[in-house]
Amino acid sequence: MAFSLGDNNGFGRRSRFRGSSSLAEINIVPLVDVVLVLLIIFMLTAHVMEYGLEINVPKVTRTASTTRDLPVVSMQRDGSTYINGNPVNFNLLGDELKRRFPGATSVYLQADRETPFDPIAQVIAKLGDAQLQVNLVTQPLDEADKPHR
Protein backbone atom coordinates (compact mmCIF):
# COMPACT_ATOMS: atom_id res chain seq x y z
CA MET A 1 0.00 0.00 0.00
CA ALA A 2 1.23 3.51 -0.70
CA PHE A 3 0.57 6.50 1.53
CA SER A 4 0.61 10.16 0.65
CA LEU A 5 1.91 12.24 3.55
CA GLY A 6 1.36 15.70 2.19
CA ASP A 7 3.90 18.24 0.84
CA ASN A 8 7.60 17.57 1.26
CA ASN A 9 8.72 21.16 0.52
CA GLY A 10 10.86 19.75 -2.23
CA PHE A 11 13.65 18.86 0.25
CA GLY A 12 12.59 15.36 1.19
CA ARG A 13 11.43 16.32 4.71
CA ARG A 14 8.07 17.24 6.05
CA SER A 15 7.60 20.63 7.52
CA ARG A 16 7.02 20.62 11.28
CA PHE A 17 4.93 23.68 11.26
CA ARG A 18 2.47 22.81 8.57
CA GLY A 19 -0.53 20.61 9.29
CA SER A 20 0.20 17.10 8.07
CA SER A 21 -2.88 15.45 6.76
CA SER A 22 -2.15 11.87 5.82
CA LEU A 23 -4.17 10.44 2.99
CA ALA A 24 -4.17 6.69 2.56
CA GLU A 25 -4.65 5.53 -1.02
CA ILE A 26 -4.98 1.96 -2.20
CA ASN A 27 -2.41 0.91 -4.74
CA ILE A 28 -4.44 -0.76 -7.51
CA VAL A 29 -1.52 -2.46 -9.30
CA PRO A 30 -1.14 -5.43 -6.87
CA LEU A 31 -4.92 -5.87 -6.82
CA VAL A 32 -5.04 -6.04 -10.61
CA ASP A 33 -2.10 -8.49 -10.61
CA VAL A 34 -3.89 -10.83 -8.20
CA VAL A 35 -7.14 -10.63 -10.17
CA LEU A 36 -5.34 -11.40 -13.44
CA VAL A 37 -3.55 -14.38 -11.90
CA LEU A 38 -6.85 -15.72 -10.56
CA LEU A 39 -8.44 -15.21 -13.98
CA ILE A 40 -5.65 -17.15 -15.68
CA ILE A 41 -5.93 -19.99 -13.15
CA PHE A 42 -9.68 -20.13 -13.67
CA MET A 43 -9.28 -20.18 -17.45
CA LEU A 44 -6.78 -23.05 -17.25
CA THR A 45 -8.88 -25.17 -14.89
CA ALA A 46 -12.36 -24.46 -16.31
CA HIS A 47 -12.12 -27.16 -18.97
CA VAL A 48 -11.05 -29.73 -16.34
CA MET A 49 -14.25 -29.21 -14.35
CA GLU A 50 -16.36 -30.15 -17.37
CA TYR A 51 -14.43 -33.36 -17.94
CA GLY A 52 -16.43 -36.55 -17.69
CA LEU A 53 -16.28 -40.02 -19.06
CA GLU A 54 -18.11 -40.26 -22.35
CA ILE A 55 -19.37 -43.79 -22.58
CA ASN A 56 -22.02 -44.66 -25.12
CA VAL A 57 -23.61 -47.83 -23.68
CA PRO A 58 -25.54 -50.24 -25.92
CA LYS A 59 -29.32 -49.87 -26.22
CA VAL A 60 -31.62 -52.78 -25.37
CA THR A 61 -35.34 -53.29 -24.90
CA ARG A 62 -36.75 -51.89 -21.67
CA THR A 63 -36.45 -54.10 -18.59
CA ALA A 64 -37.45 -53.67 -14.97
CA SER A 65 -35.42 -51.11 -13.07
CA THR A 66 -32.90 -52.77 -10.77
CA THR A 67 -30.93 -49.74 -9.71
CA ARG A 68 -28.85 -50.32 -6.59
CA ASP A 69 -26.06 -48.28 -5.08
CA LEU A 70 -23.02 -50.19 -6.34
CA PRO A 71 -19.55 -49.24 -7.52
CA VAL A 72 -19.38 -48.52 -11.25
CA VAL A 73 -16.53 -49.90 -13.36
CA SER A 74 -16.36 -47.97 -16.64
CA MET A 75 -14.48 -48.78 -19.83
CA GLN A 76 -13.79 -46.40 -22.67
CA ARG A 77 -13.20 -47.29 -26.32
CA ASP A 78 -9.46 -47.50 -25.85
CA GLY A 79 -9.86 -50.01 -23.01
CA SER A 80 -8.97 -47.62 -20.18
CA THR A 81 -10.69 -48.66 -16.95
CA TYR A 82 -12.22 -46.43 -14.24
CA ILE A 83 -13.88 -47.00 -10.87
CA ASN A 84 -16.56 -44.36 -10.25
CA GLY A 85 -14.77 -42.02 -12.68
CA ASN A 86 -11.29 -42.47 -11.20
CA PRO A 87 -8.67 -44.19 -13.39
CA VAL A 88 -7.47 -47.58 -12.17
CA ASN A 89 -4.86 -50.06 -13.33
CA PHE A 90 -6.54 -53.09 -14.95
CA ASN A 91 -4.28 -55.52 -13.06
CA LEU A 92 -5.29 -53.99 -9.70
CA LEU A 93 -9.02 -53.76 -10.47
CA GLY A 94 -10.25 -56.39 -7.99
CA ASP A 95 -7.92 -55.23 -5.21
CA GLU A 96 -8.91 -51.58 -5.67
CA LEU A 97 -12.62 -52.43 -5.56
CA LYS A 98 -12.16 -54.45 -2.37
CA ARG A 99 -10.10 -51.63 -0.84
CA ARG A 100 -12.46 -48.78 -1.79
CA PHE A 101 -15.72 -50.71 -1.24
CA PRO A 102 -15.05 -53.38 1.40
CA GLY A 103 -18.63 -54.68 1.62
CA ALA A 104 -19.35 -54.75 -2.12
CA THR A 105 -20.45 -58.10 -3.56
CA SER A 106 -21.34 -56.86 -7.03
CA VAL A 107 -20.51 -53.99 -9.39
CA TYR A 108 -21.96 -52.26 -12.42
CA LEU A 109 -19.89 -52.54 -15.59
CA GLN A 110 -20.51 -49.94 -18.26
CA ALA A 111 -18.56 -50.10 -21.47
CA ASP A 112 -18.77 -48.02 -24.60
CA ARG A 113 -20.51 -49.91 -27.38
CA GLU A 114 -17.50 -49.32 -29.63
CA THR A 115 -15.23 -51.16 -27.18
CA PRO A 116 -14.05 -54.53 -28.51
CA PHE A 117 -15.43 -57.46 -26.54
CA ASP A 118 -12.03 -58.91 -25.61
CA PRO A 119 -11.15 -56.17 -23.05
CA ILE A 120 -14.70 -56.35 -21.68
CA ALA A 121 -14.39 -60.12 -21.22
CA GLN A 122 -11.04 -59.63 -19.47
CA VAL A 123 -12.58 -57.12 -17.04
CA ILE A 124 -15.50 -59.48 -16.37
CA ALA A 125 -13.04 -62.31 -15.67
CA LYS A 126 -10.95 -60.07 -13.40
CA LEU A 127 -14.08 -59.07 -11.45
CA GLY A 128 -15.15 -62.72 -11.27
CA ASP A 129 -11.74 -63.63 -9.81
CA ALA A 130 -12.40 -61.03 -7.09
CA GLN A 131 -15.76 -62.77 -6.30
CA LEU A 132 -17.77 -59.78 -7.54
CA GLN A 133 -21.03 -60.20 -9.43
CA VAL A 134 -21.03 -58.17 -12.64
CA ASN A 135 -24.14 -56.21 -13.70
CA LEU A 136 -23.90 -54.76 -17.20
CA VAL A 137 -25.20 -51.22 -17.72
CA THR A 138 -27.28 -50.62 -20.82
CA GLN A 139 -29.49 -47.85 -22.12
CA PRO A 140 -33.19 -48.55 -22.74
CA LEU A 141 -34.22 -48.66 -26.38
CA ASP A 142 -36.91 -46.03 -26.94
CA GLU A 143 -39.83 -46.75 -29.21
CA ALA A 144 -38.62 -43.98 -31.54
CA ASP A 145 -35.24 -45.70 -31.88
CA LYS A 146 -36.67 -49.08 -32.87
CA PRO A 147 -36.20 -49.99 -36.53
CA HIS A 148 -39.45 -50.33 -38.50
CA ARG A 149 -40.17 -53.76 -39.94
Secondary structure by P-SEA (a helix, b strand, c coil): ccccccccccccccccccbbbbbbbbbaaaaaaaaaaaaaaaaaacccccccccccccccccccccccbbbbbbbccccccccccbbbbccaaaaaaaaacccccbbbbbbbccccaaaaaaaaaaaaaacbbbbbbbbbbcccccccc
